[in-house]
């Protein structure tokens, strides 16, 4: 399986992401954002601070040449994963619905946080059980996911809400103000996935948990 990881100025999670998919036996390639074509089964937009997060997160990255290839890959039915800054890119591109705002606290958050699996009817979370609790790092300043009530209702109807922030017992615990404590969503076809937490930072026991590896393994075939 071929995984393309797109690198932008300011990206800082490309090597973690590459390492994780290599553990899972994938053939990986880090693609510079000026490259406008690539061949991959899965495209990953990793975390970081593309273009320094000037204007707003991912607002400049969406104009990079590689994004034309990402959109073409998505429209052709290919799999796409956006992690943190990558999730913000998917929102800016319109490949996923909604928008990101500053954290409610107006502060950058960096810590482990528990998540509850809301839907596993998709390849990404197929190795996890419904309502399973995982412990995954978060690190963001603009992770406050927002969408209108109509879109939110549609997300639930189509099982597009994947993950919610919670405590270790599964009770909702919202770190950033996201609507309905949402931490991750997907598109209607369940091929484009976006989440703010960093599963690639939780891929080995030595890191405190390998819950992230179990999540990402679902995307590998």
C-alpha positions as CSV (number, residue, x, y, z in Angstrom):
1,X,0.0,0.0,0.0
2,X,1.3,3.4,-1.0
3,X,0.9,6.4,1.4
4,X,1.8,9.9,0.3
5,X,2.4,12.5,3.1
6,X,2.2,16.1,2.0
7,X,4.9,18.4,3.5
8,X,4.3,22.2,3.7
9,X,6.5,24.9,5.1
10,X,5.8,24.7,8.8
11,X,4.6,21.1,8.9
12,X,6.2,19.2,11.8
13,X,4.5,15.8,12.0
14,X,5.5,14.3,8.7
15,X,8.3,12.1,10.1
16,X,6.0,10.8,12.9
17,X,3.4,10.0,10.3
18,X,5.9,8.3,8.1
19,X,7.3,6.2,10.9
20,X,3.8,5.0,12.0
21,X,2.8,3.9,8.5
22,X,6.2,2.2,8.0
23,X,5.4,0.2,11.2
24,X,2.2,-0.8,9.5
25,X,4.1,-2.1,6.5
26,X,3.2,0.7,4.1
27,X,5.4,2.2,1.3
28,X,5.6,5.8,2.2
29,X,6.7,9.0,0.4
30,X,6.9,12.5,1.7
31,X,5.7,14.9,-1.0
32,X,6.8,18.5,-1.1
33,X,3.8,20.8,-1.4
34,X,4.9,22.2,-4.8
35,X,4.6,18.8,-6.4
36,X,1.3,18.7,-8.3
37,X,1.0,15.0,-8.9
38,X,1.7,11.7,-7.1
39,X,0.6,8.1,-7.0
40,X,-0.8,6.8,-3.7
41,X,-3.6,4.8,-2.2
42,X,-3.9,7.0,0.8
43,X,-2.9,10.7,1.1
44,X,-2.1,12.1,4.5
45,X,-2.2,15.8,5.4
46,X,-0.1,15.8,8.6
47,X,-0.1,18.1,11.6
48,X,2.0,21.3,12.1
49,X,1.7,24.9,11.4
50,X,1.6,25.3,7.6
51,X,2.8,28.7,6.5
52,X,3.0,29.6,10.2
53,X,-0.8,29.6,10.5
54,X,-0.9,33.2,9.2
55,X,-4.3,34.6,8.2
56,X,-5.9,31.5,9.8
57,X,-5.0,27.9,10.0
58,X,-4.6,26.2,6.5
59,X,-5.9,29.3,4.7
60,X,-2.7,29.6,2.6
61,X,-1.9,25.8,2.4
62,X,-5.1,25.2,0.4
63,X,-3.5,27.1,-2.6
64,X,-0.4,24.9,-2.8
65,X,0.0,23.0,-6.1
66,X,-0.2,19.6,-4.3
67,X,-3.7,20.4,-3.2
68,X,-5.0,20.1,-6.8
69,X,-3.7,16.6,-6.7
70,X,-5.2,16.0,-3.3
71,X,-8.7,17.2,-4.5
72,X,-8.4,15.1,-7.7
73,X,-7.5,12.0,-5.6
74,X,-10.4,12.6,-3.3
75,X,-12.9,13.2,-6.2
76,X,-11.7,10.0,-7.8
77,X,-12.7,8.1,-4.6
78,X,-9.2,7.9,-3.1
79,X,-8.7,7.8,0.7
80,X,-7.5,11.0,2.5
81,X,-6.6,11.5,6.1
82,X,-6.1,15.0,7.6
83,X,-4.6,15.2,11.1
84,X,-4.8,18.4,13.1
85,X,-3.5,21.1,10.6
86,X,-4.5,18.5,7.9
87,X,-8.0,18.5,9.2
88,X,-8.1,22.2,9.0
89,X,-6.9,22.0,5.4
90,X,-9.8,19.6,4.5
91,X,-12.2,22.1,5.9
92,X,-10.6,25.0,4.0
93,X,-10.8,22.9,0.8
94,X,-14.4,22.1,1.4
95,X,-13.7,18.3,1.3
96,X,-15.3,18.2,4.8
97,X,-18.0,20.4,6.2
98,X,-17.6,23.0,8.9
99,X,-14.9,25.3,10.1
100,X,-12.3,25.8,12.9
101,X,-12.2,28.6,15.4
102,X,-9.8,29.5,18.2
103,X,-10.0,27.3,21.2
104,X,-12.6,28.6,23.7
105,X,-9.8,29.2,26.2
106,X,-7.9,31.2,23.6
107,X,-4.8,29.2,24.6
108,X,-2.8,26.5,22.9
109,X,-3.5,23.0,24.3
110,X,-1.0,20.2,24.3
111,X,-1.8,17.0,26.3
112,X,-3.2,13.5,26.1
113,X,-6.9,13.4,25.9
114,X,-9.5,10.6,25.9
115,X,-11.8,10.1,22.9
116,X,-14.9,8.0,22.5
117,X,-15.6,6.2,19.2
118,X,-19.0,7.4,18.0
119,X,-19.0,5.5,14.7
120,X,-16.8,2.6,13.5
121,X,-18.8,2.0,10.3
122,X,-15.8,3.2,8.3
123,X,-12.4,1.9,7.4
124,X,-10.5,4.3,9.7
125,X,-12.0,3.1,13.0
126,X,-12.9,-0.4,11.9
127,X,-10.5,-1.9,14.4
128,X,-12.1,-0.1,17.3
129,X,-15.4,-1.0,19.0
130,X,-18.4,1.4,19.2
131,X,-18.1,3.6,22.3
132,X,-14.5,2.4,22.9
133,X,-12.3,4.9,24.7
134,X,-8.8,5.7,23.4
135,X,-6.1,8.0,24.8
136,X,-4.6,10.2,22.0
137,X,-2.5,13.4,22.2
138,X,-4.0,16.8,21.2
139,X,-1.9,19.9,20.3
140,X,-3.7,22.8,18.8
141,X,-4.7,26.5,19.2
142,X,-7.6,26.4,16.7
143,X,-9.3,23.1,17.3
144,X,-12.8,24.5,18.1
145,X,-14.8,22.7,15.4
146,X,-18.0,24.5,14.4
147,X,-20.9,23.8,12.0
148,X,-24.5,24.9,11.8
149,X,-27.4,22.8,13.2
150,X,-28.6,21.6,9.9
151,X,-25.1,20.3,8.9
152,X,-24.6,18.8,12.3
153,X,-27.8,16.9,12.1
154,X,-26.8,15.6,8.7
155,X,-23.4,14.5,10.0
156,X,-25.1,12.4,12.6
157,X,-27.7,11.0,10.2
158,X,-24.9,9.8,7.9
159,X,-22.6,8.5,10.7
160,X,-20.0,11.1,9.8
161,X,-19.3,12.0,13.4
162,X,-16.4,9.7,14.3
163,X,-14.9,10.8,17.6
164,X,-15.8,12.9,20.6
165,X,-13.7,14.3,23.4
166,X,-14.4,12.6,26.8
167,X,-12.8,11.6,30.1
168,X,-11.5,8.1,30.9
169,X,-15.0,7.0,31.7
170,X,-16.5,8.1,28.4
171,X,-18.2,11.2,29.8
172,X,-18.0,14.2,27.5
173,X,-15.1,16.5,28.4
174,X,-14.6,19.2,25.9
175,X,-11.1,20.8,25.8
176,X,-11.6,23.4,23.1
177,X,-15.3,24.2,22.8
178,X,-16.0,22.1,19.7
179,X,-19.7,21.8,18.9
180,X,-21.0,18.6,20.6
181,X,-17.4,17.8,21.7
182,X,-16.6,16.6,18.2
183,X,-13.0,15.6,17.6
184,X,-13.2,13.9,14.2
185,X,-15.5,13.5,11.2
186,X,-15.6,12.0,7.7
187,X,-17.4,12.6,4.4
188,X,-20.6,10.9,3.3
189,X,-18.7,8.3,1.4
190,X,-16.4,7.6,4.4
191,X,-13.2,8.0,2.5
192,X,-12.1,11.4,3.7
193,X,-11.3,11.6,7.4
194,X,-10.3,14.5,9.6
195,X,-9.5,14.7,13.3
196,X,-7.7,17.1,15.6
197,X,-6.0,14.5,17.9
198,X,-2.7,13.0,16.8
199,X,-2.8,9.2,16.4
200,X,0.7,9.2,14.9
201,X,2.0,10.4,18.3
202,X,0.5,7.3,20.0
203,X,1.8,4.4,18.0
204,X,4.2,2.7,20.4
205,X,3.9,1.7,24.1
206,X,7.0,3.6,24.9
207,X,5.1,6.8,24.1
208,X,2.5,5.9,26.7
209,X,-0.1,4.3,24.4
210,X,-0.3,2.7,21.1
211,X,-4.1,3.5,20.7
212,X,-3.2,5.6,17.6
213,X,-1.7,2.6,15.8
214,X,-4.9,0.7,16.2
215,X,-6.8,3.6,14.6
216,X,-4.5,4.1,11.7
217,X,-4.2,0.3,11.0
218,X,-7.8,0.4,9.8
219,X,-6.7,2.5,6.8
220,X,-4.1,-0.1,5.7
221,X,-4.9,-3.0,3.3
